[in-house]
Amino acid sequence: MTERRRRGLPLILASAMVAATLLTGCGGPQMSPVETPTSEQSFAEAKAVNLAFKTAVADVQKQIFDGEWRVGEYGDVPDACDQGYEFFLRRKLPEGFSFNEQGPQRMEELRTWMSDNGWQVDPAPSYGPGIDNIVIVASKPDAKVARLDVDLLPGTAAQGTVDVLEVRATSTCEPGDAAALLEQLRGPLKAVPDETGIPDLESPDATPLFERSTEG
């Protein structure tokens, strides 16, 4: 019995050495460290996403009206989404704008243009009685647009009403820290956010604003 125990010792010691080697990583396969992007890299990536997103939406705006649009949500604020951050923008045509009762036709032309230019256009939604809105819903993920709504309430000259058209768009959800990006853009969180520098009107040809804060 004693002899058997002595012969088993080398096997036990060898097993212990292998286990120690695996635990310490010495001589075993090494795991590559996961590279975390720096704040500079993350900001540059977010700026590129924002530019692609706004450029795609601006192309659609220009098919409707190439002048200055009213700015609702500017679209440079990174909002949290399931896997990171996303952007949202909202634009309206100038007050009093009119398609001279050609709004429905212009929307059909826009739908065709979007389908021919890489947009995934959803079937036209139908609404109940009393709702006259004409809506185009589309997406273009390769241009960082998860959803785009073009919503027109046509005006009627006989009733003295004008066309009301709004564009709403949400970018794709990109990996990253929305709160950290927002602090880089706007500086430390304040009770009353500083919104200076955001225009009330903007042309689709304008260079999108996306500048980091110089505070702190």
N, C-alpha and C positions, 0 to 999 in steps of 0.2 A: 504493500500500500504506500509506504514511504517513497519507494522508487518511482511509482507512477506520478506522485505529486511533484517530484523533482523534475521529471521529464516534461510535465505540463507547464512549468514556470516560464520557459523561453517563449512559448506560444502566447501566454498571458501578457508578458512584457512586450512582445512584438505588437500585439493588438493595442496595448496602451500607447505605444509610440506612434502608431498610425493615427489613432484618434487625436493625439496631441498635435500631430502634424496638420491634420485637417482643420482643427480648431484654430491654430495659429496662422494657417495659410502658408506655412513654410513648405516649399517643395511641391505644393498642390496647385491646382488650377486657380488662377487669380480672376476676380470679378472686376471688370472695368468700372471705374467710378462714374456715376451719372453726372454729367456736366450741367450745372445750373447756369442759365444765361445771366449775365450781369445786368444791372439796372439800365446801363447804356444800350445793351443789345435789346432788351425788352422794350425800351422806349422807341428805338429805331424800328423794330418790328411792328409795334402798334401804329406808328406814324405811317408805315408803308401800307398796312391794312386799311387805315382810315383814308388814305389817298386813293387806293384802288376802289374802295366802297363808294366814296363820293364822286369819283370820276365816272363810274358806271351809272350812278343815279343822274349826274349832270347830263350825260348823253341822252337820257330819256327826257329830261327837262327841256333840252334844246329842241327836241322834236315837237314839243308843245308850244314853247315860247322862249325866245333867246334873250329876252330882256331881264330886268331885275325882278326877282321873286321875293315875297315876304318871308322872313325867317321865323319859324316857330321854334322848333328844337334845332339848334345849330348842328349837332352831330359829332362833337369832338369829345364828349364825356364818356369814358369807358364805364359801362354798367356791368355788374356781375351777372354771369349766366352759368349754366350747369358745369361747364368745364373751363371757365376763364372769364373773358370779357367780351362785350359786344358794343356796337354803337347804334344810335337811333337818331334819325333826322326827320324833320317835317318842314315842308315848304308850301306856300300858297301863292296863287297868281295875284297880281295887284288888284286892289279894290276897284270895282267898276269895270274890270276886264270883260270883254265879250267876244265870243266866237261868231257873233251875228247869226245865231241859230244853226251854226254848223258844228256844234259841239259833238253830237253823236257820231257824225261822219268822221270828225277828227279823231275820236277815240277808236273807231274801227281802223283807221289808217295807222294809228299808233300801235294797236294790237298786232297788225301785220308787220310793221317795222320791227317790233320787238322779237317776234317769232323768227324773222329773217336774220336777226343780229345776235343770236346766241342766248336769248332769254327763254326760260321755261315758263310759258304762259298757261295759267290755269283756265279751265272752262269758265265762261262768263257766268257769274252768280246771278240768280234770279231772286227777286224780292216780291213781297206782297203788295196789294193795292195801296196806292198813296205814297209809295216810295219810288221816286223817279231817278235815283242815283244810277250812274253808269260806272262800274268799277272794273279795273284791270288789276289782277293779282298775279305777280310773277316772281321769279327768282333767277339768280345767276351766281351760283356758288363759286365758280372759278374767278369771278370778279368781286368776291367777298360780300355778295348781297344774298342774305337768306330769304328776305321777303320784301317786295315792293308793292305798294298799293297806289294806284292812281284813281282818285275818287272825284267824279264830276257830277255836280247837280246842275243840269242845263237850265239856262235862263230862257225866258219867253218874252219877246218884245211886247206882245199884246198885253201881258200882265205887268210889264214894267220891271221884270226881274232880270238879273245878270247872271252870267256863268260863275259858279263857285267851284274851283278845282283845287284839290290838295294832294300833295305827294307825301307819302309816309314810307320810310324804309328802315329796315333793321339789318345790320351786318351779320355775317356768320359769327358763331361763337368761337373765339380764338383762345388758345392756352395762355394763361398769364394771370397776374394779380391785378384786378380792377382797382382796388383801393390804393395800391402802391403807384400805379400809373396815374391815377387821379391826383395824388399828392404831388407827383412830379410836374403835372400840368398846371395845377392851381395853387400849389403850396399847401401848408398845413391847413387842416379843416377849420373853417370859421363858422360862427353862428349865422352870419349873413355872407354867402358866397360872393366873391367879386366877379361880376359878369362883364366888366368893362372890356372893350375891344371886340365884342361880338356884334356884327353888323345887324341892322334891322332889315336891310335889303341886300341881296347878293345875286350876281349874275352867275349862270352855270359855268361861265368861262373863268370865274375868279379862282385864284389859287387857294385851296382849302387851308384854313388856319389850324395849326397843331403845333403850338410852341410850349416848351417847358417853362415852368415858373422860375423866376430869378430870386424869389424870396427864400430866406433862411439858408 
